[in-house]
Amino acid sequence: MTLTETEKDIMVSILRTMIYNNFKDLKVNFTENKNKLSQDAINLLLFGDSDLIQGNSTYRVISVLENRWCLKSILYYHLHKTGKITREQYDSIFCI
């Protein structure tokens, strides 16, 4: 899949949100920017396109973005490993 530089920048911005901000900021960023992405780019952002195995865990990554974790993997990590988000928050992103 080919992404424009603008799509890549938007996707990276969304993916970085949970590093520096909270879930509310992620939801706002995703909601405000998803209409700037193609449907294929949104699916790639959410679900990635390949697997990355780290120890006993497997994460989905986006190969065209230097194997950054997709949004589902980031949220899964924060749900199960850090407790930074709740199950309801995790589920809510996929309903936007």
TILOFI-436522 format. One line per 4 residues: their letters; for each residue x, y, z of N, C-alpha, C. Coordinates in Angstrom, 3 decimals, always signed. Each point is the difference from the previous one (the first is absolute). Layout:
a = X Y Z X Y Z X Y Z; ... $
This chain:
mtlt = +0.829 -1.173 +0.000 -0.829 +1.173 +0.000 +0.878 +1.242 +0.000; -0.413 +0.982 -0.761 +0.730 +1.252 -0.086 -0.756 +1.087 +0.741; +0.712 +0.696 +0.867 -0.575 +1.115 +0.747 +0.650 +1.295 -0.455; -0.767 +1.083 +0.015 +0.584 +1.306 -0.283 +0.784 +0.452 +1.231 $
etek = +0.871 +0.963 -0.185 +0.758 +0.532 +1.136 -0.940 +0.628 +1.024; -1.065 +0.635 -0.464 -0.983 +0.586 +0.910 -0.668 -1.076 +0.838; -0.396 -1.106 -0.631 -0.609 -1.097 +0.742 +0.972 -0.566 +1.026; +1.245 -0.168 -0.387 +1.012 -0.510 +0.931 +0.149 +0.924 +1.199 $
dimv = +0.064 +1.301 -0.252 +0.157 +0.974 +1.080 -1.186 -0.041 +0.955; -1.209 -0.079 -0.548 -1.206 -0.066 +0.825 +0.003 -1.270 +0.841; +0.341 -1.115 -0.620 +0.012 -1.278 +0.709 +1.030 +0.012 +1.130; +1.182 +0.504 -0.258 +1.037 +0.065 +1.028 -0.447 +0.908 +1.141 $
silr = -0.629 +1.112 -0.331 -0.508 +0.900 +1.029 -1.002 -0.710 +0.901; -0.910 -0.742 -0.588 -0.999 -0.734 +0.778 +0.677 -1.067 +0.855; +0.922 -0.745 -0.586 +0.671 -1.079 +0.722 +0.850 +0.522 +1.161; +0.543 +1.177 -0.123 +0.837 +0.574 +1.056 -0.811 +0.571 +1.160 $
tmiy = -1.271 +0.198 -0.203 -0.811 +0.679 +1.008 +0.074 -0.668 +1.364; -0.094 -1.314 +0.067 +0.003 -0.688 +1.296 +1.365 +0.032 +0.677; +1.031 +0.357 -0.722 +1.327 +0.120 +0.617 +0.046 +1.234 +0.894; -0.535 +1.093 -0.505 +0.137 +1.284 +0.689 -1.285 +0.507 +0.649 $
nnfk = -1.135 -0.596 -0.360 -1.279 +0.514 +0.455 -0.856 -1.125 +0.559; -1.251 +0.312 +0.271 -0.910 -0.999 +0.548 -0.982 -0.491 -1.062; -0.876 -0.899 +0.401 -0.941 -0.599 -0.931 -0.950 +1.031 -0.602; -0.421 +0.954 +0.800 -0.914 +1.027 -0.498 +0.627 +0.752 -1.172 $
dlkv = +1.280 +0.329 +0.117 +0.704 +0.682 -1.082 +0.104 -0.888 -1.236; +0.223 -1.282 +0.206 +0.045 -0.940 -1.113 -1.335 -0.017 -0.737; -1.075 -0.075 +0.742 -1.322 -0.059 -0.610 -0.289 +1.265 -0.816; +0.361 +1.152 +0.540 -0.183 +1.264 -0.716 +0.854 +0.021 -1.259 $
nfte = +1.265 -0.363 +0.120 +0.908 -0.010 -1.145 -0.507 -0.948 -1.084; -0.408 -1.189 +0.390 -0.497 -0.981 -0.964 -1.273 +0.499 -0.682; -0.928 +0.523 +0.779 -1.272 +0.485 -0.543 +0.213 +1.166 -0.969; +0.886 +0.913 +0.361 +0.242 +1.168 -0.847 +0.754 -0.329 -1.280 $
nknk = +0.787 -1.053 +0.001 +0.863 -0.274 -1.147 -0.394 -1.200 -0.848; -0.896 -0.837 +0.471 -0.301 -1.215 -0.763 -0.625 +0.306 -1.351; -0.713 +1.127 -0.120 -0.610 +0.339 -1.285 +1.029 +0.469 -1.028; +1.233 +0.204 +0.427 +1.083 +0.375 -0.909 +0.734 -1.219 -0.556 $
lsqd = -0.410 -1.191 +0.462 +0.637 -1.253 -0.423 -0.948 -0.810 -0.871; +0.565 -0.744 -0.930 -0.810 -0.933 -0.786 -0.459 -1.136 +0.905; -0.997 -0.732 -0.434 -0.481 -1.134 +0.799 +1.099 -1.047 +0.182; +0.799 -0.213 -1.033 +1.117 -0.951 +0.115 +1.019 +0.473 +1.039 $
ainl = +0.264 +1.303 +0.032 +0.945 +0.551 +0.972 -0.552 -0.124 +1.426; -1.298 +0.222 +0.164 -0.619 -0.157 +1.325 +0.120 -1.442 +0.472; -0.304 -0.941 -0.875 +0.124 -1.420 +0.365 +1.438 -0.349 +0.356; +0.937 +0.524 -0.746 +1.413 -0.236 +0.283 +0.379 +0.615 +1.344 $
llfg = -0.445 +1.208 +0.260 +0.256 +0.672 +1.275 -0.553 -0.812 +1.166; -1.207 -0.490 -0.140 -0.644 -0.747 +1.080 +0.583 -1.392 +0.195; +0.227 -0.721 -1.100 +0.302 -1.430 +0.106 +1.373 -0.431 -0.505; +0.774 +0.897 -0.600 +1.329 -0.358 -0.485 -0.036 -0.950 -1.176 $
dsdl = +1.199 -0.444 -0.415 +0.072 -0.904 -1.148 +0.985 -1.152 +0.188; +0.655 -0.060 +1.139 +0.876 -1.144 +0.274 +0.180 -0.152 +1.509; +0.575 -1.137 +0.384 +0.184 -0.324 +1.415 +1.431 +0.258 +0.444; +0.131 +0.437 +1.232 +1.297 +0.158 +0.644 -0.055 -0.794 +1.295 $
iqgn = +0.911 -0.938 +0.160 +0.026 -0.835 +1.200 +1.076 +0.537 +0.928; -0.428 +0.316 +1.235 +0.925 +0.455 +1.032 -0.213 -0.891 +1.211; +0.931 -0.878 +0.234 -0.138 -0.947 +1.105 -1.191 -0.901 -0.247; -0.913 -0.047 +0.954 -1.209 -0.813 -0.137 -1.162 +0.767 -0.599 $
styr = +0.226 +1.253 -0.362 -1.083 +0.842 -0.514 +0.162 +0.240 -1.491; -1.128 +0.085 -0.685 -0.023 +0.328 -1.418 -0.776 +1.291 -0.175; +0.587 +0.944 -0.693 -0.629 +1.287 -0.260 -0.125 +0.191 -1.505; -1.058 +0.672 -0.399 -0.195 +0.342 -1.401 +0.710 +1.321 -0.267 $
visv = +0.701 +0.073 -1.123 +0.748 +1.195 -0.357 -0.375 +0.467 -1.405; +0.423 +1.202 -0.313 -0.229 +0.604 -1.304 +1.349 +0.058 -0.703; +0.200 -0.868 -0.969 +1.313 -0.131 -0.633 +0.437 +1.276 -0.714; -0.917 +0.734 -0.629 +0.377 +1.214 -0.726 +0.297 +1.175 +0.926 $
lenr = -0.230 -0.184 +1.282 +0.347 +1.025 +0.995 +1.109 -0.513 +0.919; +0.972 -0.650 -0.601 +1.174 -0.511 +0.709 -0.375 -0.941 +1.133; -1.013 -0.824 -0.251 -0.477 -1.011 +0.953 -0.478 +0.576 +1.324; -0.617 +1.177 -0.058 -0.634 +0.548 +1.200 -1.192 -0.874 +0.353 $
wclk = -0.253 -0.119 +1.285 -1.179 -0.736 +0.441 -1.258 +0.678 -0.529; -0.967 -0.786 -0.427 -1.286 +0.562 -0.416 -0.768 +0.445 +1.247; -1.083 +0.717 -0.210 -0.760 +0.541 +1.122 -0.571 -1.099 +0.886; -0.444 -1.089 -0.594 -0.543 -1.100 +0.800 +1.058 -0.566 +0.948 $
sily = +1.220 -0.160 -0.479 +1.081 -0.518 +0.846 +0.361 +0.978 +1.110; +0.038 +1.291 -0.327 +0.311 +1.014 +1.005 -1.055 -0.013 +1.096; -1.265 -0.034 -0.415 -1.085 +0.005 +0.984 -0.022 -1.298 +0.801; +0.263 -1.124 -0.650 +0.060 -1.283 +0.702 +1.092 +0.044 +1.081 $
yhlh = +1.142 +0.542 -0.367 +1.104 +0.119 +0.947 -0.408 +0.845 +1.211; -0.634 +1.139 -0.271 -0.401 +0.875 +1.102 -1.158 -0.571 +0.812; -0.797 -0.829 -0.593 -1.083 -0.657 +0.724 +0.544 -1.091 +0.921; +0.871 -0.847 -0.532 +0.449 -1.175 +0.742 +1.330 +0.161 +0.742 $
ktgk = +0.870 +0.855 -0.472 +1.333 +0.102 +0.613 +0.147 +1.198 +0.929; -0.576 +1.148 -0.371 +0.198 +1.195 +0.819 -1.235 +0.406 +0.787; -1.158 -0.456 -0.445 -1.240 +0.398 +0.650 -0.369 +1.449 -0.249; +0.602 +0.599 -1.008 -0.221 +1.413 -0.306 -1.386 +0.261 -0.591 $
itre = -0.637 -1.038 -0.557 -1.345 +0.147 -0.548 -0.893 -1.133 +0.515; -1.293 +0.198 -0.147 -0.975 -1.017 +0.403 -0.460 -0.787 -1.223; -0.700 -1.088 +0.243 -0.547 -0.819 -1.087 -0.999 +0.814 -0.828; -0.789 +0.833 +0.658 -0.977 +0.828 -0.700 +0.700 +0.991 -0.929 $
qyds = +1.086 +0.578 +0.469 +0.761 +0.918 -0.847 +0.598 -0.746 -1.191; +0.565 -1.158 +0.263 +0.568 -0.829 -1.069 -1.047 -0.264 -1.072; -1.170 -0.454 +0.411 -1.055 -0.331 -0.944 -0.528 +1.232 -0.732; -0.007 +1.137 +0.661 -0.614 +1.195 -0.586 +0.730 +0.505 -1.242 $
ifci = +1.290 -0.190 -0.090 +0.751 +0.469 -1.177 -0.487 -0.698 -1.259; -0.356 -1.235 +0.096 -0.395 -0.778 -1.173 -1.443 +0.281 -0.423; -0.698 +0.818 +0.775 -1.384 +0.379 -0.324 -0.079 +1.405 -0.603; +1.112 +0.697 -0.066 -0.017 +1.386 -0.510 -0.163 -0.015 -1.508 $
